[in-house]
C-alpha cells in the first residue's frame, strides 16, 4: 500500500510515470477508506497516465504481487507515481 495525503484537498490523483508490472501483479486506485476507485490494472495497461480523481485528501495505490515462485527475476520495473495533483473546493 502506497499512501499519498494532502490535507485540505477535496480530490487527489496521481500520475504513473512508470508502469511495468509482472504477469500476475496488479494495482488498484483507492480512497483513504479503502474504496476501489479504479482498477485493477495489470502489466503495462496504464503507462504514463493520470489516475482517476479520488474524492477526499488521500490517494492509495494498492500493489499486489505474484507469489515469488511465479515472478522471480521477471525483469519488470514496477511502477512509480511521479506527480500528485489536488483540487480544493472552489479552486478548479
Buried (B, 14 or more C-beta within 10 A) or exposed (E): EEEBEBEEBBBBBBBBEEBBBBEBBBBBBBBBEEEEBBBEBBBBEBEEEEBEBBBBBBBBBBEEBBEEEEBEEBEBEBBEBEEBBBBEEEEE
